[in-house]
Amino acid sequence: MLSLFDVLILKSCPACRKRRAVRLRGAILIGALVMAVVSAACTTSFTGSVNGNGHGHGHVLYQYSTLVALMEGLYDGDATVASIRSHGDFGLGTFNGLDGEMVVVDGQVYQAGKDGASKVAGYSTKTPFAVVVFFLPDSTISIDTPMSCSVLEEIVTKSLPSSNIPYAIRVDGQFVSVTARTASPQSKPYRKLSVAIKEQSTFEIKDKTGTLIGFYIPEYMKDLNVKGYHFHFISDDRAVGGHLLDCRVAKATVYVEAMKTVSVDLPGGSDFYDAKMGGVVENDVDKVEKDTHK
């Protein structure tokens, strides 16, 4: 921006005005070149950024509430299934009162209850925690030999360009076995999740074609979401699903999408505002995510 002094000098000095115009043309040319380089780089690295309705939703992870809040027993949210669907067509979560596991796949939201029995969740059903994306994979991995889920995760990890960003991961395949669980509905006063989850329903699924829906979350985001891998399962017929504890896959195709943006909506109301929340206790998270409590 020109100062008053600069304006006076330019008015009284034609040669100064000429030099100023040359400098401006040079700055504009350099700026245009920089913008062209940046635009080319973004176009090259950012693929699949627009979903079917024409809006730029790609590579955005949307989350309602936080892992810390859920671990502390804040099981009543104000986000509806309808609002979650407006932010993504693929993801996972739970329902108010810890009433089962949420599985979001191909734009539909399913509620897996006792023993994994699944049904379509109503639009007005509410959730205290959900994570969704408009799934647009960047890469695929073919799995042609039987392996455990832990080995599958190792293969996926080796394929990731960085461990410092989140990823959405979909695994479509034939599963030899799936060990899964569903949370049991809770009543107030709510207990912490590491205690409430001891009442979970754990079950085995054999020889099913289905889908793993999940995410990889970096270490530094562990208070926001479950660090590492977190999957939910649902069968191809959408009849059975739940939180994945273990599995063995015969063959599968893995689809991976890197997240460039993380968007978080926080719950309203006094339960969230007045809660005493620190960082997560990793041992408690392990109990929730991995233990079968048998």
N, C-alpha and C positions, 0 to 999 in steps of 0.2 A: 504494500500500500504506500502511495506517495505522501510525503509530508507536505505541509503548506510551503516550506522552504524549497522543496524539490519542484513544486508547481511553478513558483516564481522564477526559478532558474531556467526551467524549460521554456517558459513564455518569452524570456528575454534572450534566449540563446538558441538559434536555429540549429547550429551544429550539435548542441547537446541533445536536441530533440531527435536528430537523425541517428546519433549513437544509441540513444535510448530505444528507438524503434528497431535497430539492428539487434540489440541485446534481447528485446522482447521476442522477435522472430526466432532467434536462436533458442531461447528458453522454451517457446511453444513447440519447436521441432524436437528438442530433447525430451520434453514431457510426452509428446505423442509416441516417440520411439519406446520410452519406458512403459507406457500404457499398453502398447502393442505386444511387448515382450511378456508383461504380466498376464495379459489376456490369453496369449498363446499357451503359457505355462499352466494356467488354470484349466483351459479347455483340454489339455493333454491329460492332466491328472484327475480331473473330476468327471467321472462317467456315470451314466444312469441317474442323473440328478432330477429328472422330472417323472412323476408317476402318471398313471393313466388319466387323471383328471386335469393334467396340464399345470399343476402347481409344483414348485420346486421343493419337494419334501425330502429328496434323497440325502442319505448320509447324516440324518438328524436323529439322535436318540432322545426321545421324550420320556420323562419320568415324573410320576406323581408321588410326592412325599419322599422320604429317605429311609435307608436301611436302619439307621439309628432309631428313628421314630418307631418303626415296626418292632425292632428288638426290645424296645422299652414297653411295648404293650399298647401302642396307639392303633387300635384295630378298627376304628370308625372314621372313614374318610367321607368327603363330600363330593368326590368325583364319580360320575355315573359311567356305566359301560358305554353309553352313547358318546360321552365326551372323550373317553379313551379311544374309541374308534375313530374319532375325528383327528387323532394325532398319529395313528398308525394302523397297519393291517397285520402286524406280526409282533408277538411279544409274550410276556408272562406277568403274573402277579398273584394277588389273592383277593378275597372279598370281605366286606365288613363282618366283624365278629369272627374273622378267621374261618369263614364258612367255605372251605374247599380251596382248590388251586385254580388259578386262571391260566388258560391257554388261548392265545390269540394266533390264529393261523388262517391265511387266505381271506383275511378281512372279517372273519367270524370270531366271536368271543365265546369260549366254552368254560363251563364250570364243572370241575371234576370233584365229586363228593366222595362219600364213604366207599372204600374198595375200588376207587377209580371210576365209578360210574359217571359218565359225562353227559351234559345237556347244554343246549344253547342258553347263554345267560341273557336275561331280560335287559332291555335298554336302560331301565331305571335302576337296575341293581347297582349298588355302590361299592367302591373299593378304597382301602386304606393305602394301597401300594400297587403300582403297575409300571411296567417299562415296555414301551412299544416303539416301532419304527415303521416307515413305509419301506418294505424290504425290496432292495434293488441290489442284488449281489454283484461284487466286483470280480470274484474268482470262484472256481469250482475245484474240488478234489474228488477223484474217484477211488473208492475203497472196494477192492476186488477179493480180498482175503479176510477170513474171520478174525476178529480182534475184540479186545475189551474196550470199554469206553475210555479208560485211562490211556491206552495206547493210541486210540483215535484222537484224544486231546493232544497228545504229544506230536502227532503228525500235523494237526492244525496249527499248533504253536510254531512249529518249524516253518510253516508257510507264511506266517504273519510278517508284514514288512516292519512292524514296530510293536513293542510290548507296551508302549506308552499311550495308546489310544484305545477306545472301546471298539468292539466288533459285535455285529449281529451274526449269528450262525444258525443255519438250518441244515439238518441231516435227514434226508429221506432214504429209508432203507428197509431191509429185511432184518429183523431183530430176532436172534436166537432166544434171548431172554432180556427182560427188563425188570429191575427192582425199583419200585416207585412208592410214593407215599402221598397221602392227602391229609391236610390239617383237619382237626375236628373243631366244630363250632364252639365258640367260647361265650361265656356270659360274664357280665360285670359283677364285681370289680375284676378287670383284666389282669392276668399275670404276665410276666415277661415271656417273650417268645421261647426262650430256651427252656422254660418250665412248661408252658402250654403245649409245646410240640411233642412232649412225652406221651400225649394222648393221641398221636397221629395214627392213621390207618395205613399199615404197610402191606404190600402185596406183590406177587410175582406175575409177570405176563410172559407167556411162552409163544415162540414162533408167530410173531405178529409183524405185519408190514405197517410202518408208521413213520412218525416224524418227531425229531427232537427240535425244540424251539428254544433258543438260548442266546447267551451273551458271554463275551469275555470282557472283564473289567480290570483295568490296571490297578496295581497295588495302591497308588496314591489316592484312589477314589473309594477306598474300602469303607469309609463312613457313609458314603452316599448310596453304594450298591454293593452286592456280593463280589468280592475280588476273585479273580480267576474265572473259571467256567461255572455257569449256572444254567441248567437245562430243565425244561418240562417236556413230557412226552404225551403224544396223543396218537391213537391208532388211526389207520386210514379210514375206517368206518366211523370214526369220531365217537365210538361207544365207550372207550376207556382211556384214561389219561391220569397224569399226576406229576408230582415233583420227582425228578430222576435222582435215584441214589446210586444205581449201578446198571450196567448193561453189557451185553455182548452182541455185536453186530456181525451178520454173515456177509453182507455187501451193502454199499450205500454210496450216495453222492452227497458231498458236503458243499454248501454254498456259503460264502463269506462276504460280508459287507463291512467296510471300514467306516467308522463314524467320524465326521468332521466337526459336528456340533452336538453339545449336550444341553438340553433344555429341561429345567426342573420347575414344576409348580408345587408350592408348599400348601399344606392344608390350612384352612382358616379355623377359627374357634379357639376356645380357651384350653381344650385338651392339649392341642399342639403348642399354643403360646405359653402355657404355664408349665409344661413338662420340663423336667430336669434331664437334659440330654448331654452326655459327653461323647467320647469316642466309643466305637464298638469294642466289645471284649471278644477277641478272636476265638478263644476257646468256646464261647457261647455260640458264635456263628457256625463253628464246625459242628456243634451238636445239632444245630438246626438244619444245616445243609447236607451233612454226611452220615450222621448216626442213624441207625435203624431203631434204637432204643428197645431192642429185644431182651 
